[in-house]
Amino acid sequence: MFGLTYLDVLMILIYFAAVILIGVYSMRRIKNKEDYFLGGRRFGKVIQTFAAFGQATSTENVVGVTTTTFHNGASGIWSAMVMLFSTPMYWITSPWFRRLRLLTMGDFFEERYRSRRMAAVYAVIGCICMMANIAIGLSAMTKTIVATLPKTSAQFSPQEKSEYDRAMILERLEKSDYASLSEADRAQLAELRIERPQKFFSHLSESMIIWIVCLIVVLYAVSGGLRAAFLTDLLQGILIIGLSILLLPFAYIKINRIYGSSGFHGALPTIHRHLPESFFDIFGSPASIDFTWYYIAALALMSTINVVVAPNMLVATGSAKDEYTARIGFTSGNFMKRFCTIFWGMFGLAAVLLYRDTLSNSDLLWGFATVDLLGPMNLGLVGLMIASLMAALMSTATCLMVTASSLILHNLYRPFFRGYKPSHDILVGRITGVVVIAGGALIATQFDNILQMLKFTWEFNVVLAASFWLGMKWRKANRPAAWSSILSTMLLFSLMPIFTPVFFPGLRSHPHLLKMTNPAPLVRTFTAHEMDVAARQKEIADWEQLDPLQQQQRPRPQSLQLRETFSKTDILPQRSIFWTQGIKKATDGTAHGAGMLNLELLLVDTYLTDLSQKPYAWNETLRVLIRTVFPFLILILVARFTRQESSEALDRFYVKMKTKVHADPKQDAEELARSYENPKRYESMKLFRGSDWEFYRWKQVDSVGFLASVGLVFVLIGIMFFLVSIGG
């Protein structure tokens, strides 16, 4: 069936049956809203750990890391490891969400800023973010499954054959030394990089797979709520760890078979001998267009600030039976993901050697490798891999769906429709869950590749981040300041970039806005590896096929010997400065900008510096930093000139945040009542007593856990350096 064996199909059907049974089982235990949306706050450390791992780990992480590693080498691992540096903060922030004792993150904005409208705005933004995350997973999973069902060249349509031929020309030009290309070749290279022709085509459409998976998610998630999501997270965690390890040994076996080496220690030196040196720079080489060290640092800062504002943060930690369980589960689950990410990156490096000449669309890499490495064994391993990827997506999508439907019900629906029974609320939650899943499926069709969608979700929460952090830690943060920060950030970084080109369509073809990066060529010195020698021999062979006139326009490439030191001129691909989806070409050949308009970069380019002379990663770093800092500056500025919220409301909020959560709900309610009676009960905990800053003294459990987490960060980086250096 489309290239799958009966064993493969059986594996997929067994998985579908298992998750639907989990949904039916969970449905029977739902009695009220808290059961449906937060699992009754009864989960222990094991479930919380795998729930955090499941939410943090979806199909786009697996596919995304291999995709970015395929293009950028070892530095591509940061597409999923960018939050590594923020992980120790989870040990500190996880108890915050449990101490809030709320149903949704929207409730935080209503309680802290006394504004239902702000809670409603958060609900809308949060739902868009949840749908975008679902869309990323759907896109990654479908690209992978599509790649398991490839067409042969004999099955190509005339259009597909023409596109394949253009993809092969692009591949040849990109492998050539830029300095040796003629002007015509350089122009053709620039044109084909904009077009990005494909050389892989499949029997099955992505849209069909998306809607089938959405149907399965709806069947078990809508019925079972968060309990179904967290129980499938346990199943998904086992499967995702398995798939993280499954492909790597088979890739090494194939490398050894092709290149004559043997064992784990034979494959890694082979990879080092063949791949360029720049592919082993973990923090990015100058030729890494997406992940340089400064872009990684900017993303780490943004992710640390933004991640706590995500709506599913409260679900992931607020469903624990107590705050210690919340911090253990969430921190350890995320470290599990970081560890698996290393394996994905190592497989990505092996895949570069195996498939660099085969695939032009690297989003298809994982699926293509699955068929190539596991298919010949006929043991149902391709079906197991597809089931694992579905598990990775579906458990994450379920939690995001439940989170989004909770926001819609609690912060948008209930303020207008009161007095209904809990069963009515659960029904509304289920209906909105279906809408959220459908919205995610529609968003999945609006982006060209997975990395574009990852960047969208990394940045979207900047709208709310300042209001959350300063609301938690600064008494002067008030409603006017929070509104100013939210609305101005949303206007400048979300609404205007989307709607300005809609109302002024001529902007998409304006010559200045079609400006692209034009960085100077990079001349670097390397020791020749086998791939370098083979590439040079191919350049010489191509040169010898030229007619005499063309040979006069291009110097003959110099021959190259193994281990010889040589210089190579690289020109980074041109990227659009102002359009999020780059520059496209219409059928008549005219160029136009696609996606959203980066207004902040337009202002910088107009008034400060010419961004076309900067590397693409430099421009992206600048954009990330502007979006991260701007909301905080606005909130602080407005708060300085407006009235503080009432002392009574602030005292009540902050004393609750100082009151430890007890596993026994009755005892917890009694402790909270004592705190409300005496708001100054924990005043001695404040680090700056008498000030407006709510920083608290750390206890031993805070310090030890945080330092241990920081230590784990360095251990993981050390493991990355060690594994990448083996055989070098």
Beta strands, then each sheet from edge to edge (+ up, - down):
strand 1: 522-527
strand 2: 565-570
strand 3: 583-585
strand 4: 591-593
sheet 1: 1+ 2-
sheet 2: 3+ 4-
end
